[in-house]
Amino acid sequence: MSSSSTSPSPFVSGLKCACPRCGKAPLFAGPLNPLAMRDKCDACGLDYKFVDTGDGPAVFGIFILGFLCVGGALIAEFKFGVPWWMHIILWGILTPIFAVFLLRFLKATLIALQFSNKAEEGRIAKE
């Protein structure tokens, strides 16, 4: 099966958190451990041993989530004047929830981009 002709868009499979080759089966194991990967695709049999996202999803997530949460906290403070305890409740609950869902989306998207671009670790050619 060719990855370039039949694969869904990396961003579509990233949004759906689905297999980068077929776009049908879920990429992650389940709701109890939302960031744990499956070993292979249940629909097309793609082995996920090629996956190497590294710290990319976490770095992108920190920048995006930091912008949203700090911006939201500043708006809540200066526009609405919420008390300090409300900030603790609001951002103490929302930030971890947003972080998990954002990391799932970013990890799935980077995996799909890695698959569609056939990215792998660089090697020095032996002559």
N, C-alpha and C positions, 0 to 999 in steps of 0.2 A: 504494500500500500504506500503510495507516494505521499510525503508530508506536505508538499507544496500545492498539489492539485485538489486534494479532498479535505484538507484541514480547515476547520473554521478559523475565523479571525482570532489572533491571540488575545485581543481585548474582549471579544465575546466569550471565549472559553475562560478568560480570567474573571469576568463578571459572574459567570455561571459556576466558577470553581469546578470546571469539568476537564476531562481528558483533553490534552492539547491536540491529539491526532483525530479523534472521532467527535469530541464535544458532547458525548452522551453520558458516560459514567462519571460519578463524582470523583474528584481528585483526592479529597481528604477522607479520613477514616470514619469520622462520625461526630456527633454533637458533644460527647463526653470529653473528647480531646480534639478541639476544633482545628488545630494546626498540624496534627499527625497525618502523614501521607500514607496512602495505600501502597502496597508493593507493586501492583500492576493494575491496568485498566480492566474492569470487569466486562466491558463491551468488546473492545478490539484487542486486548491482550498486550498493550504497550507496556514494557517494563520501565519502571520509573527510576532505575539505577543511574540514569544519565543526569538526573536532577542535581544541580549544584547552584542554588541561589545565593549561598553565602549570607552576608549581612545586608544585602541590598534591600530586601523588604523592610527590615528594621530601620535602616537609615532613612529611607523614603517615608516610612510611617512616622518616625520621630519628627521630621520636618513638617509633614502635613498635619499631624495631630497637634503638634506644638503650636502651629499657626492658628488652628481652629479653636483649641482650648484656651490659649492665652487671649486670643481675640474675643472669644465668647465671654471670658471672665472680665475683660476690660469693658466690654459693652454692658454686661450685667451690673458691673460696679458703677460706672459713670453715667449710664443712661437710666438705669432702674434703681440704683442705690440699694442693692440687696445686702443683707447683713452677712458678716463673715461666716457664720455657721451655715448659711444657705450655700455659700461657695463650696464649703467642705462637702456638704451633702450632694450638691449638683455635680461638681467636677469629680468628686470621689467615686461617684457611680457612673457617670457618663464616659469619663476618660478610659477606664478599662474595657467597657463594652465597645466603644468606638475602636480601641486599639486592636481587639481580637478580630473584629470584622474587617478592619482596614488591612491588617496583616494577612488575613486569608485572601482577600482580593489581590493585594500586591504580590504575594507569594505565587498565587495561581497565574497571574499575568506574567511575572518574570519567568516562570516555568514554561508557559506557552511561547513566550518570545525566544527563550533558549532553544526550545524544540523547533520552532519555525525557522530560525536562523542557523540551525545546526551548530550552535556555539558549544565549544568544549575547551578544555584546558590546553594552553599552548604547549607545543612540543618542539624541541630542537631536532631538525632532521639530521640523521647520521649519514655521512658521506662515505 
